[in-house]
């Protein structure tokens, strides 16, 4: 997604392919602003502006603008939500503008008045046509300063691999679990503001939570469970390094309470998922799965993601109190992963999407009021929010590749095509492999090439800019 927020077309906002008809929408936005004296979809934040572009009708022209109906129709035709319903070329716009300039009257006085009004319309129209050619350069100058509508992002990791979990430490530094370049997962730490990280000497270990005193709750000897689940031994470890002290097995998630002594955990018992708080006291059990539990500061509520089906990350945001009273806060998302309490404690932030795979940063209040916080590029996964309002998230870039070993050769070949290749069949002589876009697989065969799924997640941290009501930090 590239462009100046106030002048982006709906397809640009959605991150879809854009052609010259997107420029026609931007031209209409500029013409509307010139004629009306205000932007069509200006809101307090960039996220709200983009939401308005997608969902709201073009506002009526102000009475003071005194725009002729024919010119208003031209602007509205430029700014249709669907590209197929707009003007299909700038030549068509020019033709309609010429028809506006050709208005004639029988009275000299009326003709003079019409000419004056015509010039009033055409001067800004001509200027807008000129701006269309250099809009990419002038857009930033015409719009508010970028830092007032966009969060400030700071990229932390640049290596290829998977970041499974990340947390802020009490001193503001970071602790995260990552599997780089195909190696097993291990723990790393990074200083605030730095792009350098160092290993903590804990192999096959992932971080689950960091207590207020800096003690780590970690998962050791991780192994994959159904779908998105990953199980391991829950253990405690000092942040400075040292051997973890084991607590209980088959744990997926854990979160420290504010007292630094109690833990809320998600673990698999008897084939079902359990949310326990404190450890050993079951609050909720499901045949689906539970992810990303986070305790409120007062310890009275556990927020979590409730997934109704095992192996599927569709679900919703929910809370549960110590008496087991569960409350669903959000609607259903087809993909939802990553959750944390907002810095003010009145909202729960999460990353989810209702369509496609690109999760967005969202927030929901305890009364169930949802809002979009940040619409980034790619699939976002929220990891943590600091007390100061800084947000820690990863951007996921999934890849699937295919590798094969041809008859008589000793070195494997990369048979991948584009960014998502899966094997379907192999010829009897082993020389040809079929790799269609469809994700269907043929029956098993001993010489069939293997499919290798690779996930690339990069970690980001940002600073607060105050452009949202809760003064988020992204």
Helices and strands as residue ranges (DSSP letters): G 5-7, H 10-13, H 20-36, H 46-55, G 63-65, H 69-78, G 83-85, H 90-101, H 108-142, H 146-149, E 152-155, E 161-168, E 174-180, E 186-190, E 197-203, E 205-210, E 216-224, E 230-237, E 245-256, E 263-269, E 272-277, E 282-286, E 289-295, E 301-307, E 316-321, E 326-328, E 335-341, E 347-353, E 360-365, E 370-374, E 379-385, E 391-404, E 413-414, E 425-426, E 433-434, E 450-463
